[in-house]
């Protein structure tokens, strides 16, 4: 049996480090810094140099990184891979305290279009970010801290078949009534509360307010992870997570079993491609453009946020970089956009052996078949003949497999950040993604070969695009 490729093992490590979009950005930041990328802030002026590498974050859930070629001059194009950091999940409500039938439950709201029946009978926990009040030498400040409770602390139990004989005819989930995770029993919760009250004194006013909104046992667990006292927690954004780790599996070790493959797999592959295509001293010597990766939050809910693909985050970055090197030319950005190219990378639907009829017969992406170019005449994907050709030509030159996908005419088609960014910026765009099964389940699967192919394809794109684009004559 063949050994697992190091790129795949690195992807599994990335997946296990990223239970939320906040953690994905933190892990991405760490990897970029190790690779010599310098962090810049949108709140400050940028000081940029050709041949150097930079990144910035927005809301700590979106991150954009770029490497400026040594031959770059203002007006040259950007070659970009865009992906997203979020996945369907259950998010904790602002008031999460629910007590019913002798149980302590956690109020959650659905985020995105998840396969919610897959969340039942899983060992669950919480992760996200906490806003903490810090008091040092009489000065108050507020910090953002990431938290992750490693142990399984919650579960959404299914109803016994004896109490619902019709369940075998179809498991119907009422997302309001049935998706509340059980945290503890009321009896044990009261014991823990008494222990907490006998501990360090807290502000009674703040404690009572928090106790009205969240179970005290939940606040205690969060504060332990945030290394603070419960009354120092000002607010939080937490989501429910599966505790089962990502892993390489299958009889031939050919699959990756994991949550959040959509879309952390594409986020990782594009990130690693950018880092590895700019890691050596000479990597950017002949590059006349800017290589960029943009990983956005909120794709699963439409991208309409300050940090989503519908925001001006990426266009702002293009504008700031371009104008830094030529502040006097007001029309330079428009020319830059027409010389740029975007790969919208989001996981694709692999052919399912038990539901063959769900795919159009001539467009059946298969595992191990390489990246899938997505087409839709109604512009649910942004691919056209020009952009498809560019991406396919790179595949052929590097002997990488490539596939095509078109949804059946009698089925609705999903969408990606591709059309949003293409229409919002005017950049030529191709929609692609690695094939996977169980999309939007709490536990998804893809092929190890496709992760490797995706990384190699994105890396080749960063190396090849400038030269290939110079040979392409359109709109002349």
C-alpha positions in Angstrom: 0.0 0.0 0.0 1.4 3.4 -1.1 2.5 5.9 1.6 0.2 8.9 2.0 1.5 12.0 0.3 2.9 14.7 2.6 0.6 17.3 1.0 -2.4 15.2 2.1 -1.0 14.7 5.6 -0.5 18.5 5.8 -4.1 19.0 4.7 -5.4 16.7 7.4 -3.4 18.7 10.0 -4.9 21.9 8.7 -8.4 20.5 8.9 -7.9 19.4 12.5 -6.6 22.8 13.4 -9.6 24.7 11.9 -12.9 23.9 13.6 -14.2 27.4 12.7 -13.5 30.2 10.2 -11.7 32.1 13.0 -9.4 29.1 13.6 -8.8 28.8 9.8 -7.6 32.4 9.6 -5.4 31.9 12.7 -3.8 28.8 11.2 -3.4 30.5 7.8 -1.7 33.5 9.5 0.7 31.2 11.3 1.7 29.4 8.1 2.1 32.7 6.2 4.3 34.2 8.8 6.5 31.1 8.9 6.8 31.5 5.1 8.0 35.1 5.4 4.7 36.9 4.7 4.4 40.3 6.5 1.1 41.3 8.1 -0.3 44.7 7.1 -3.4 46.4 8.5 -6.3 47.9 6.6 -6.5 50.6 9.2 -3.0 51.9 8.4 -1.0 53.0 5.3 0.8 50.2 3.5 4.5 50.3 2.7 5.1 47.7 -0.1 8.1 46.5 -2.1 8.3 44.4 -5.2 9.5 40.8 -4.5 7.9 40.9 -1.0 4.9 39.0 0.5 2.1 40.4 2.6 -1.3 39.5 4.1 -4.1 41.1 6.0 -7.2 39.9 7.8 -10.7 41.3 8.1 -12.9 40.3 11.2 -10.3 37.5 11.7 -12.5 35.3 9.6 -11.4 36.5 6.1 -7.7 36.7 5.0 -6.1 37.9 1.8 -2.4 37.2 1.1 -0.3 38.3 -1.9 3.2 38.0 -3.3 4.4 40.9 -5.5 6.6 39.9 -8.5 10.0 41.5 -8.7 9.2 42.7 -12.3 5.8 44.1 -11.2 4.8 47.6 -12.3 1.6 49.3 -11.5 -1.1 48.3 -14.0 0.0 44.7 -14.3 -2.5 41.9 -13.5 -3.3 39.9 -10.4 -3.7 36.2 -10.6 -6.0 35.2 -7.7 -7.4 32.1 -6.2 -10.6 32.7 -4.1 -12.1 30.3 -1.6 -14.0 30.4 1.6 -13.4 29.7 5.3 -16.9 28.9 6.5 -19.0 25.7 6.4 -22.6 24.9 7.4 -22.9 24.5 11.2 -25.0 25.2 14.3 -24.2 28.6 15.9 -24.9 29.4 19.6 -27.7 32.0 20.0 -27.2 35.3 21.9 -29.5 33.8 24.5 -28.7 30.1 24.6 -30.1 29.0 28.0 -32.8 26.4 27.5 -34.1 24.2 30.3 -36.7 21.5 29.5 -37.7 18.2 31.1 -34.9 18.1 33.5 -32.2 18.8 30.9 -29.9 21.8 30.2 -29.9 22.4 26.5 -28.1 25.0 24.3 -30.1 27.2 21.9 -28.5 27.2 18.5 -29.4 28.6 15.0 -28.7 26.9 11.7 -26.0 28.5 9.6 -26.0 27.7 5.9 -27.7 24.7 4.2 -26.4 21.8 6.3 -27.6 18.2 6.1 -28.9 18.6 9.6 -29.9 14.9 10.1 -26.2 14.1 10.1 -25.7 16.1 13.3 -27.7 13.7 15.4 -25.9 11.2 17.7 -22.5 12.8 17.2 -20.1 13.7 20.0 -20.1 17.5 19.9 -18.3 20.4 21.4 -17.9 24.2 20.9 -15.4 26.5 19.3 -15.2 30.1 18.2 -14.1 33.4 19.6 -14.6 35.3 22.8 -14.4 39.0 23.5 -12.7 39.3 26.9 -12.4 42.3 29.2 -8.9 42.9 30.5 -8.0 45.1 33.5 -4.3 45.8 33.8 -3.1 48.4 36.3 -6.4 50.1 36.3 -6.6 50.3 32.5 -9.4 48.4 30.7 -9.1 46.9 27.3 -10.9 44.2 25.3 -9.3 41.4 23.4 -10.4 38.7 21.0 -9.5 35.2 21.9 -10.0 31.9 20.2 -11.5 29.0 22.2 -11.9 25.4 21.5 -13.2 22.8 24.0 -11.6 19.6 23.0 -13.8 17.2 24.9 -17.2 16.1 23.8 -19.6 18.1 25.9 -22.9 17.9 24.0 -25.0 15.6 21.9 -28.2 15.8 19.8 -29.9 12.5 20.5 -32.3 10.9 18.1 -35.7 9.7 19.2 -36.0 5.9 19.8 -37.7 4.1 16.9 -40.2 2.7 19.4 -41.6 6.3 19.8 -41.6 7.1 16.1 -42.3 4.1 14.0 -42.6 6.2 10.9 -39.0 7.4 11.0 -37.9 4.6 8.7 -40.0 6.2 6.0 -38.1 9.4 6.2 -36.2 11.3 9.0 -37.8 14.7 9.1 -36.0 17.3 11.2 -37.7 20.3 12.7 -34.7 22.6 13.0 -36.2 24.7 15.7 -37.5 21.9 18.0 -35.2 19.0 17.3 -31.7 20.5 16.9 -31.0 21.6 20.5 -27.8 19.9 21.9 -28.1 18.4 25.4 -25.4 19.9 27.6 -26.2 18.4 31.0 -29.1 17.3 33.3 -30.6 20.0 35.6 -29.6 18.1 38.7 -25.9 18.0 37.8 -26.1 21.6 36.5 -27.4 22.8 39.9 -24.6 21.0 41.7 -22.0 22.7 39.4 -23.7 26.1 40.0 -23.5 25.7 43.8 -19.8 24.8 43.5 -19.2 27.9 41.4 -21.1 30.2 43.8 -18.8 29.0 46.6 -15.7 29.9 44.6 -14.3 33.4 43.8 -16.7 36.3 44.3 -18.2 37.7 41.1 -20.1 40.9 40.4 -23.6 39.9 41.2 -25.1 42.2 38.6 -23.0 40.8 35.7 -23.3 37.3 36.9 -27.1 37.5 37.0 -27.3 39.0 33.5 -25.1 36.2 32.2 -27.0 33.5 34.1 -30.2 34.7 32.4 -28.6 34.3 29.0 -26.5 31.2 29.2 -26.1 28.2 31.5 -23.4 28.8 34.2 -21.8 25.5 33.4 -21.4 26.6 29.8 -19.8 29.9 30.8 -17.4 28.1 33.1 -16.3 25.8 30.3 -15.8 28.8 27.9 -13.9 30.9 30.5 -11.5 28.0 31.2 -10.6 27.9 27.5 -10.3 31.7 27.2 -8.1 31.8 30.4 -10.4 34.3 32.1 -13.1 34.5 34.7 -16.8 34.1 33.5 -17.6 37.7 34.4 -14.8 38.9 32.1 -16.5 37.4 29.0 -18.2 40.3 27.2 -19.6 38.4 24.2 -18.8 35.5 22.0 -19.4 33.8 18.6 -19.4 30.1 19.1 -20.5 27.2 16.9 -21.1 23.5 17.5 -18.4 21.2 16.2 -17.8 17.5 15.8 -15.0 16.1 17.9 -14.1 13.3 15.6 -10.8 14.2 13.9 -10.1 14.3 10.2 -8.3 11.3 8.9 -7.1 9.4 5.8 -9.2 6.3 5.4 -10.5 3.7 3.0 -9.3 0.2 2.3 -6.5 1.7 0.1 -6.0 4.8 2.1 -7.5 6.8 -0.8 -10.0 9.0 1.0 -10.0 11.9 3.4 -12.9 11.6 5.9 -13.5 15.0 7.6 -15.9 17.8 8.3 -15.6 21.1 6.5 -13.9 19.8 3.4 -16.2 22.3 1.8 -14.3 24.5 1.6 -11.2 24.2 3.8 -9.8 21.7 1.3 -9.7 24.4 -1.4 -8.5 27.0 1.1 -5.6 24.8 2.1 -4.6 23.9 -1.5 -4.6 27.5 -2.7 -2.7 28.7 0.4 0.0 26.0 0.1 0.3 26.7 -3.6 0.8 30.4 -3.0 3.4 29.7 -0.2 5.3 27.1 -2.2 5.3 29.2 -5.4 6.9 32.1 -3.6 9.1 30.4 -1.0 12.6 30.5 -2.6 14.8 33.6 -3.2 14.2 33.3 -6.9 10.5 32.4 -7.0 9.4 35.9 -7.8 12.3 37.0 -10.0 10.5 36.6 -13.3 7.0 37.4 -12.1 5.5 40.6 -13.4 2.2 40.3 -11.7 0.8 39.7 -8.2 -0.1 36.3 -6.9 -3.0 36.4 -4.5 -5.1 34.1 -2.4 -8.4 35.5 -0.9 -10.2 33.3 1.7 -13.7 34.8 2.5 -16.2 34.2 5.3 -20.0 33.9 4.8 -20.0 32.1 1.4 -22.5 29.6 2.8 -25.1 32.3 3.5 -24.7 34.5 0.4 -21.4 36.5 1.0 -23.3 39.7 1.9 -21.2 40.9 4.8 -18.3 43.3 5.5 -15.9 40.3 5.3 -17.8 38.2 2.6 -16.9 38.0 -1.1 -19.7 40.6 -1.7 -17.7 43.2 0.3 -15.1 45.4 -1.3 -12.3 43.6 0.6 -10.5 42.1 -2.5 -11.1 45.1 -4.7 -9.8 47.4 -1.9 -6.6 45.3 -1.8 -6.1 45.5 -5.6 -6.7 49.2 -5.5 -4.3 49.8 -2.6 -1.5 47.8 -4.2 -1.9 49.4 -7.6 -2.1 52.9 -6.4 0.8 52.5 -4.0 3.1 51.9 -6.9 1.5 54.6 -9.1 -0.6 57.1 -7.0 -1.1 59.6 -9.8 -2.9 57.4 -12.5 -6.6 57.3 -11.6 -7.4 54.9 -14.5 -4.8 52.3 -13.6 -7.1 50.0 -11.6 -9.5 49.6 -14.5 -6.6 48.4 -16.7 -5.3 46.2 -13.9 -8.6 44.4 -13.6 -8.7 43.6 -17.4 -5.3 42.0 -17.1 -6.2 40.0 -14.0 -7.7 36.5 -13.5 -9.6 34.8 -10.7 -9.9 31.1 -10.0 -13.0 30.6 -7.8 -12.2 27.4 -5.9 -15.1 25.6 -4.2 -15.6 21.9 -3.8 -17.6 20.1 -6.5 -20.2 17.2 -6.6 -18.6 13.9 -7.3 -20.7 11.2 -8.9 -22.4 9.1 -6.2 -22.6 5.4 -7.0 -26.0 5.0 -5.3 -27.6 8.0 -7.0 -26.2 7.9 -10.6 -29.4 9.5 -11.9 -28.6 12.8 -10.1 -25.8 13.6 -12.6 -26.1 14.6 -16.3 -24.8 11.6 -18.2 -21.9 13.5 -20.0 -20.8 15.4 -16.9 -20.1 13.0 -14.0 -17.0 14.1 -12.1 -15.3 11.2 -10.4 -13.0 10.9 -7.4 -9.3 10.9 -8.4 -10.3 12.7 -11.6 -8.7 16.0 -10.8 -10.2 19.5 -10.5 -13.7 20.0 -11.9 -14.4 23.0 -14.1 -18.0 24.1 -13.4 -20.3 25.5 -16.2 -23.7 27.0 -16.0 -25.4 28.9 -18.8 -27.4 30.9 -16.3 -24.3 32.3 -14.7 -24.6 30.4 -11.4 -20.9 29.7 -12.2 -18.7 32.4 -13.8 -16.9 30.1 -16.2 -16.8 30.9 -19.9 -14.8 29.6 -22.9 -11.9 31.9 -22.4 -11.5 31.2 -18.7 -12.1 27.5 -19.1 -9.4 27.3 -21.8 -6.8 29.1 -19.6 -7.3 26.7 -16.7 -7.5 23.6 -19.0 -4.3 24.7 -20.9 -2.4 24.8 -17.6 -3.6 21.3 -16.8 -2.5 19.9 -20.1 0.9 21.4 -19.9 1.5 19.9 -16.5 -0.2 16.6 -17.3 -2.9 17.1 -14.6 -6.3 15.6 -14.9 -9.3 17.9 -15.4 -13.1 17.3 -15.5 -16.3 19.2 -16.3 -19.6 19.6 -14.5 -23.0 20.8 -15.7 -26.0 20.3 -13.5 -29.1 18.5 -15.0 -31.6 20.8 -16.6 -34.3 19.6 -14.3 -32.4 20.4 -11.1 -31.4 23.7 -9.5 -27.8 24.8 -9.6 -25.8 26.0 -6.6 -23.4 28.9 -6.8 -20.1 30.1 -5.5 -18.2 33.3 -4.9 -17.2 33.3 -8.6 -20.2 35.2 -10.0 -20.2 37.6 -7.0 -16.6 38.6 -7.5 -16.8 38.5 -11.3 -19.8 40.9 -11.4 -18.5 43.0 -8.5 -15.0 43.6 -9.9 -15.1 42.8 -13.6 -12.3 40.2 -13.3 -12.3 37.2 -15.7 -13.3 34.1 -13.6 -13.3 30.4 -13.8 -15.2 28.2 -11.3 -13.5 25.0 -10.2 -13.4 22.6 -7.3 -12.2 19.2 -6.2 -14.9 16.5 -6.3 -16.3 15.2 -3.1 -19.2 13.2 -1.6 -21.5 14.0 1.4 -21.3 17.8 0.8 -22.7 19.8 3.7 -22.8 16.7 5.9 -21.1 16.9 9.3 -18.7 14.3 7.9 -17.7 14.6 4.2 -15.2 12.7 2.0 -12.9 13.3 -0.9 -10.0 11.6 -2.6 -6.4 12.1 -1.5 -5.3 12.3 -5.2 -7.7 15.2 -5.8 -6.2 17.2 -2.9 -2.7 16.7 -4.4 -4.0 17.5 -8.0 -5.6 20.7 -6.7 -2.5 21.9 -5.0 -0.3 21.1 -8.1 -2.9 22.8 -10.4 -3.0 26.0 -8.3 0.7 26.2 -8.0 1.1 25.7 -11.8 -1.4 28.5 -12.3 0.6 30.9 -10.2 3.7 30.1 -12.3 2.1 29.9 -15.7 -0.6 32.5 -15.9 1.4 35.6 -16.8 3.1 34.0 -19.8 -0.1 32.2 -21.0 -2.2 35.4 -20.7 0.2 37.3 -22.9 -0.6 34.9 -25.8 -4.3 35.2 -25.5 -6.0 37.7 -27.8 -9.5 38.6 -26.8 -11.2 42.1 -27.1 -8.6 43.3 -29.6 
